[in-house]
Amino acid sequence: MSQPLRVACIGCGLRAEIYMASAPHVPMMRVQAHADVRLDSADRFLERFGGEYATTDVQRVLHDPNVDAVIISTWHDTHTAFAVEAARSGKHVLLEKPMALTIDECWRIEEAAGRAGITLCVGLKMRFMPIVRKVHALVPAPVLLTGQMMNDRVPDASWSLQPGIGGGTVVGAGCHTADLLCYLAGAAPVEVYACGSNAVHKTDGLTDTLAGSIKFANGVVASLVHGDPGRNPYASTFFCQVFGLNSGACLYDRYRRATLWGLGQSALGVVDLDETERADVEGDTALLQHFVDCALNRRPCEVGAREGRLATTLMVKMLESLRSGQPQQIEADWRSHYG
Ligand SMILES: NC(=O)c1ccc[n+]([C@@H]2O[C@H](COP(=O)([O-])OP(=O)(O)OC[C@H]3O[C@@H](n4cnc5c(N)ncnc54)[C@H](O)[C@@H]3O)[C@@H](O)[C@H]2O)c1
């Protein structure tokens, strides 16, 4: 029996709390340490979730020989430096989405992880939601997709909207829908086009509503809509349609339910899930379990550096498209040159 993966949190906020609450359901993971710029946050995690120490010194966990892996759930501007240093220090990394705010930063992280031979997993959890996985299995070859994330208004003062820190929600959260569409399409994206506006928040130059389209290498086309003007209670925050030929699915209720057609059953819901899936409808435990499995058993990660980079790339290129008025091409693979 192998040793458990000893994991430290970097960033002890809302997202890390969800991972820590899932940790007891991931048997081969041991919580080792907690780091945050705010000592009270790290201390609170130590008290609630256990571990050896809490610290404000991120370098301490990055270079601690008793730490095998880190979960990086900090503000977006810090992702690249922490992930690159963790990889160079030989730690496996579960990096929260977005992988980074720019495409070049994503390449830097991917290259550092590749050179170090560590497992890098990006927190793009939608693929791990049980209803999403079932719909993908039922409609494995769609012809057209739509994906939407429409949130209640994010407070103007939120770090996620600050240009140099969170970068806005189009890249910061839209990457979830981008990755979901890549997963459902089953091919690499090749081109995007988008228009958008600064309609909700006062921040100058911030695109906060976006309507985009994606073309995939296998001919699938998708639309992606993102914003926070207020949630539509009928569709819910997450809403997606998968059109096959004469069959398909409409996912709603934060992807806890789907309406089906042409598939021999008319709906999917929590009643169709087993006990483990029912306890994890958001896919958080499944994602954490997958990361730990991949790190311990040296398996490729389903949401690795390539998927994280593509999700950021799609959203960054959509912003470039709306600025230029032109479609933008997507580089899926050709720049990978490490080894
Ligand atoms: N996958 C998901 O569904 C999901 C959901 C929510 C948030 N997120 C992502 O998780 C990450 C964190 O978001 P959150 O909502 O938990 O934010 P948060 O503000 O609640 O937590 C972030 C924590 O990081 C700490 N921090 C910031 N900069 C730091 C630094 N330089 N060194 C050490 N600690 C630092 C903050 O003090 C804070 O405690 C973001 O990448 C966000 O996009 C993912």
Ligand as a Chemical Component Dictionary entry (heavy atoms), coordinates in Angstrom:
data_LIG
# 
_chem_comp.id                   LIG 
_chem_comp.type                 NON-POLYMER 
_chem_comp.pdbx_formal_charge   0 
_chem_comp.three_letter_code    LIG 
# 
loop_
_chem_comp_atom.comp_id 
_chem_comp_atom.atom_id 
_chem_comp_atom.alt_atom_id 
_chem_comp_atom.type_symbol 
_chem_comp_atom.charge 
_chem_comp_atom.model_Cartn_x 
_chem_comp_atom.model_Cartn_y 
_chem_comp_atom.model_Cartn_z 
_chem_comp_atom.pdbx_ordinal 
LIG N1  N1  N 0  -13.704 25.738 -9.158 1  
LIG C1  C1  C 0  -14.666 26.475 -8.619 2  
LIG O1  O1  O 0  -15.839 26.134 -8.709 3  
LIG C2  C2  C 0  -14.318 27.746 -7.881 4  
LIG C3  C3  C 0  -15.268 28.412 -7.106 5  
LIG C4  C4  C 0  -14.884 29.572 -6.442 6  
LIG C5  C5  C 0  -13.589 30.062 -6.566 7  
LIG N2  N2  N 1  -12.699 29.397 -7.344 8  
LIG C6  C6  C 0  -11.318 29.861 -7.521 9  
LIG O2  O2  O 0  -10.599 29.645 -6.292 10 
LIG C7  C7  C 0  -9.625  30.667 -6.116 11 
LIG C8  C8  C 0  -9.867  31.379 -4.799 12 
LIG O3  O3  O 0  -11.168 31.926 -4.811 13 
LIG P1  P1  P 0  -11.986 32.094 -3.439 14 
LIG O4  O4  O 0  -13.388 32.341 -3.835 15 
LIG O5  O5  O -1 -11.651 30.995 -2.510 16 
LIG O6  O6  O 0  -11.361 33.453 -2.920 17 
LIG P2  P2  P 0  -11.147 33.882 -1.383 18 
LIG O7  O7  O 0  -10.848 35.344 -1.394 19 
LIG O8  O8  O 0  -12.281 33.390 -0.549 20 
LIG O9  O9  O 0  -9.848  33.059 -0.956 21 
LIG C9  C9  C 0  -8.595  33.343 -1.459 22 
LIG C10 C10 C 0  -7.589  33.260 -0.329 23 
LIG O10 O10 O 0  -6.288  33.439 -0.866 24 
LIG C11 C11 C 0  -5.555  34.271 0.016  25 
LIG N3  N3  N 0  -4.484  34.908 -0.747 26 
LIG C12 C12 C 0  -4.584  35.842 -1.704 27 
LIG N4  N4  N 0  -3.366  36.168 -2.175 28 
LIG C13 C13 C 0  -2.464  35.406 -1.499 29 
LIG C14 C14 C 0  -1.046  35.269 -1.525 30 
LIG N5  N5  N 0  -0.295  36.031 -2.329 31 
LIG N6  N6  N 0  -0.465  34.380 -0.687 32 
LIG C15 C15 C 0  -1.218  33.615 0.151  33 
LIG N7  N7  N 0  -2.566  33.718 0.229  34 
LIG C16 C16 C 0  -3.180  34.582 -0.581 35 
LIG C17 C17 C 0  -6.582  35.269 0.564  36 
LIG O11 O11 O 0  -6.156  35.846 1.784  37 
LIG C18 C18 C 0  -7.792  34.353 0.719  38 
LIG O12 O12 O 0  -7.856  33.769 2.018  39 
LIG C19 C19 C 0  -9.741  31.542 -7.357 40 
LIG O13 O13 O 0  -8.873  31.078 -8.337 41 
LIG C20 C20 C 0  -11.188 31.344 -7.790 42 
LIG O14 O14 O 0  -11.426 31.631 -9.153 43 
LIG C21 C21 C 0  -13.040 28.248 -7.969 44 
# 
loop_
_chem_comp_bond.comp_id 
_chem_comp_bond.atom_id_1 
_chem_comp_bond.atom_id_2 
_chem_comp_bond.value_order 
_chem_comp_bond.pdbx_ordinal 
LIG N1  C1  SING 1  
LIG C1  O1  DOUB 2  
LIG C1  C2  SING 3  
LIG C2  C3  SING 4  
LIG C2  C21 DOUB 5  
LIG C3  C4  DOUB 6  
LIG C4  C5  SING 7  
LIG C5  N2  DOUB 8  
LIG N2  C6  SING 9  
LIG N2  C21 SING 10 
LIG C6  O2  SING 11 
LIG C6  C20 SING 12 
LIG O2  C7  SING 13 
LIG C7  C8  SING 14 
LIG C7  C19 SING 15 
LIG C8  O3  SING 16 
LIG O3  P1  SING 17 
LIG P1  O4  DOUB 18 
LIG P1  O5  SING 19 
LIG P1  O6  SING 20 
LIG O6  P2  SING 21 
LIG P2  O7  DOUB 22 
LIG P2  O8  SING 23 
LIG P2  O9  SING 24 
LIG O9  C9  SING 25 
LIG C9  C10 SING 26 
LIG C10 O10 SING 27 
LIG C10 C18 SING 28 
LIG O10 C11 SING 29 
LIG C11 N3  SING 30 
LIG C11 C17 SING 31 
LIG N3  C12 SING 32 
LIG N3  C16 SING 33 
LIG C12 N4  DOUB 34 
LIG N4  C13 SING 35 
LIG C13 C14 SING 36 
LIG C13 C16 DOUB 37 
LIG C14 N5  SING 38 
LIG C14 N6  DOUB 39 
LIG N6  C15 SING 40 
LIG C15 N7  DOUB 41 
LIG N7  C16 SING 42 
LIG C17 O11 SING 43 
LIG C17 C18 SING 44 
LIG C18 O12 SING 45 
LIG C19 O13 SING 46 
LIG C19 C20 SING 47 
LIG C20 O14 SING 48 
# 
